[in-house]
Amino acid sequence: MDRSGERLLRELTAATGQGASWGESGAELSRALASVVPHDGARLTGLNPATGFGPASFSFWHGYEADFGQGLLHGCHTGQDPCLREDLARRPVPVDVVAGAGDGPRHRAVRRLFADHGVHSELRLLLRDVRGVWGTLGLIRARDARPFSDEDLGNAARLGPTLAAFLRRYVTAGPLVPDTESPPPGVIVLGPDHEIRAATPAALAWRERLESRLRAPEWTGRSFFAGMSALARTPAGAPLVLGPAASYGRWIACQAERLDADGAGDVAVVIQAATAAQLLPSFCSWYGITARERQVVEQLHAGAAPKHIARRLDLSVHTVNDHLKAVFRKTGAQGRDELIAAIN
């Protein structure tokens, strides 16, 4: 990373410092990025690097009207967007401009959405490297602004490594172990229209806690659960989202499942503190924990002592302890107990 990238990384990290609200972080991120690619709105999302795609784990938005943002997310969740993340992943350089210029139904839908909200186009960049897919960047320009140029696309593409590094730094700077107890698992039921029909008291407690922490507009939560409902009805089904402690105070898991065979009825979304089985793949990706180190952590979590781990993995005790020291260094854990508490 060159000096300009390092400077931008510091600015982005400062923008999302402790105590900053969702809106404040988004505005500062947009301001920092505008020096590289001018725009009228920005959205930066983090994904689950263990799976590569699926719903966003966390995000920062600025300059997107609520109805416009909801419309974009609905198109992505239902597969009606002309430039899905999967489409970007197939490009040699994963950046493109969406303007609804094509003739297919997906292009016509986004063209109407842009026209209704005075948006000319959106530049989209997939943040990936050899280690995984970390997130996406979206930048919009208003109808009366100049179109995104090839130079803009090139500048945005060069932002990729810096933004991926920022997302990793953001996630790993969060609390390793939560300092408060979490509510029990809660359930939210959504109808075929993707609107919430019912919620358990525990689910309401989770929503209240997360909303008070994020201080985000109400539409973001509504869009998230609507997206989980839509994705649960696709052939892949049962989407799982893992939210990092940096955003939510502790790692949380949201998983949606349809309540009938064909997906025409209701969908239930379970929200809870992430279990070790749910968390470990994503946790290891974010913290840069290797496959062998993960095996050691899994054995440790199962209650095995280092000498037993060594026997099971055909390693020396010295090597097991070296792996544990590497994990402690990467995560900041002060020892085995804190590491186990972090993934429980």
N, C-alpha and C positions, 0 to 999 in steps of 0.2 A: 504494500500500500504506500503511495507517495505522500508527500507532505500535505497536499490539499485534501486527500482522502482521510488522513489522520486528523486534520483540523475539523473536517466535517463530522467525523466520528465523535470527536469531543463535543461538538455543538449538539449533535443528536442526543448523546448521552445526557448532557446537561438539561436538554429540553424535557426529558422524561424523569427528572430527579424526584426524590421523595417529596410527597405532598402536592405534586402537580396534578390538576384535574385532567379528565379526558379531553376537554376542550382546550385547556391551556397547552397540554402536550401536543395536540394536533396542530395548533396554531404555530407553535415554535418549530415543530418539524417542517411544516410547510414553508416557513420563513427561511430556514436553513437550506432547504432543497431548491428554493426559488433562485438562489445565486448560481445554480448549475443549469436548471431548466425552468424558465419562467412559466407560471401557471396560475390558474384561478381557484384551484382546489386540489387537495392531495389526500390520498388514503394509503396507509401503509399497514399491511396485515402480516401476522405471523402464522405459519402453518405448523402442522405436526411433521417434523422432518423424518420421523420413523415410517410414515406412510406416504409422504410427498404431497398428497392432495387432501380433498375433503374440506369441511368448513374451517373457517379461520379460528385459531385459538385465542387471538387477541388482535386488536387493531387500534389505529390512530386515524382520525378523520378531521378534515378542515375544509370548509368551503363547499361542501356538498349539501344541497337542500335535503330535508328529511324524505320527502316523497321521491326525489331523484335517487337518493341512496338506497331506499327500499326497493325501488324499481330495478336498479342494477343488480342488487343481491337476489331478488326473485328470479331474474333471468338466468343468473349463474346457477342458482340452486335447482332450477327446473330444466337446465340444459338448453334454454332458449336464447342464450347470449351468443353472438357471432365470434367471440374470441375467448374461449374458456381457457383455464390454466393448462389443460391437456393440449390445447392447440398451440399455446406458446411453447410448451415443452418440446414440441416436434421441430421447432425452428432452430437453426444453427446458433443464432443470437436470439434469445427469448424475449424480444421486444416487438411491439406492434402498436398501431394506432387504430382505434375503433371509432368509426364515424357513420356507420350504417349505410355505407355506399353500395353494398351488394343488392341483389334482387331477391334473395331467399327470405323466408318468413322471419328468421332470426335477425337479419339485417333490417327488415322493415320495422320490427318491433323496437329495436334500439334507436332507429331513426326517429320514430314517433316520440320515444322517451326523451331523446336529446332535444328535439324541437319544442316539446312542451315545457322544457326547463331552460331554454336559452343556452344550451351547451353545443359547442361546435364539434368537439371530439374528445376522446380520452386516450392518453398514452398509457400502455400497460407493459410492465416489466416483471418477469418471473425471476425471483432471487434464488439462484441455484449455484452449486459448485460441486466438486467431486465428492463432497461429503453428504450432499442431500439437497432437498428443496426447502428453503427456509421461510419464504413468504412471497408477497407480491407488492408492487408499487403501482398506484394509479394516479395520473395527473390529468386534470381537465382544463380546457380552455373554453371561454365563453364564445358565443356565436360571432361577436364582433372582433374577436382576437385573431391574430394571424395563425394559420394552421401549424401544427407540429411539423418540423422539417426533418430531413435526414440527419442534419447536425444535432437536432434535439434528441433524436433516437440514439445516436451514437453517444452523446453525453449521458443520457439516461442509462444506457447499457454499461458505461464505465462506472456508474454508481453502484452496480450490482454487488461487488465484493465488499464495499464499505457498508452498504445497507444490511447485507447478510451478517457482517461482523457486529453491526449495531444490534440487530435482533438477538444474536447470541449473548452479547454483553448485557442487554436489557433483561433477558430471562434469567441468566445466571447471577445477576445482582440481586434478585429477589430473596426473601427470607428462606433459608434452607428448611427450618422447622417452624411451623406456625406457633404463635404464642397464645392462641385461644382455641377452645374446643369448637368443633364444627357441628352444625345441626345434623340430625340423622338424615339418611337418604330421603329425598322428596320426589314426588311424581307430578308432572304437568301433563294434562291430556289436551290434545289439539284435534279439532275436527277436520273434515275434508277441505274446508276453506282456510286451513292453517291458522285459525284463530283459537285462542285458549278457551277451552270449555270448562275445565275444572282443574284444581290444584290442591294438593294436600297441605296441611299447615306447615309441615317441614319444608315443602317447596316454596311456600310464601316466605318463610324465614330465610331461606337461601337467597331468594330474589331481593329481599329487603337488605340483606347484608351486602350483596354484590353491588346493588345500585348505590348504596351509601358510600361504598369504597370507590367505585369508578367515577361517580358523579357525571354519568353520561346521559344524553337525552333518552327519553322513554322509548323512542322508535328503535334504538339499537337493540334493546332486549327483545322487543316485539319481532323485529326482523330476524334475530338469531333463532328464536323458537319456531318461527314460520319456516325458516330455512331447514331446520332439523326435521320438521314435519314433511316438507317437500322431499328431502333426500331419503327419508325412511321409506317413501313410496316408490323409489326407483328400484331397478333390479338389484343393485348392490345392497341396498337396505341397511338398517341398523348402524347409522353413522355414529362415530365416537369422537367427541371433542375433549381435549385435555387442555385446560387453562392453567397458565403458569402462576406461581405464587407472586411473581413480580406485579401481576395485574390484580389478582384476587385474594392475596393474603396467604393462600395455600394452594397447592395443586388441586384442581377440581376436575371432575369427569362428568360429562353430559352424554348420555347415550339414548337414542331414539329407536323405538320399534313399533311397527304397525300392529294393531290389535286384531286384524283379520288377515285372511290369506292373500287377498288381491290388492290391499292397500286403499280400498275405497272408503273405509271407515275412519275410525279414530287412530291417533298415534300417541303413544305414551313416551315421555322424555323423563328419564331418571337423572337427577342431579345429586351428586354426592362428593365427599372427599375421595380423591382418586385412590384406588387400591394399588398395591405394589405391582400386581399383574398388569393393570392398565397403564401404570406410570412408567415402568422401567424402560421400555423401548424408547419413548420420547425423552425421558430424563437423561438416558445415556447419550442420546444424540446431541442434545443441547449442551451437555457438559463435556463432550468430547471423550467419553469413556469408551475404551476399545472393547471388542467382542470378548477377549479373554478376561479383561477387568470386569465386565458385566457378569461373566460366569462366576467369578469370585464373589461379587456382590450378591448374586442370587443365592449362592451357598451360604453366605454370611446371614442373609435375611432369613433363610430357612433354619437358622440356629446352629450351623456347623462351626466348630472351632477351626483355626487355621491349619492345625495338623490334619484334621479330617478333610478339610477342603483340598489340601495338598494330595492326600491319598485319592480322593474322588476324581481330581482333575489330572492326576499323574504329574504333579509338580513338586518341587521342593518347598518346604515351609518358608525358606528364605524368599523364594520367588513369589509365593502367595503374599507374604508381608510387603514385598516391593510393590505388588499390584495394589494392595490396600493403601499404601502410602501415596501412590499416584492418584488414586481416587480421592483420598482426603485432600490432596493438594488441588485437584481440579474443582472439587465441590466446596472446599472451605470447611468441611466437616472436621471437628476436633477429635474425633475418634469413632469407634465402631458404633457406640450407642447413638450418637447423633446422626450418623449415616443411616442406621436402621430407622430411626424416628423420621428421617426426611422422606423415606419411601414407603412408610406404613400408611 
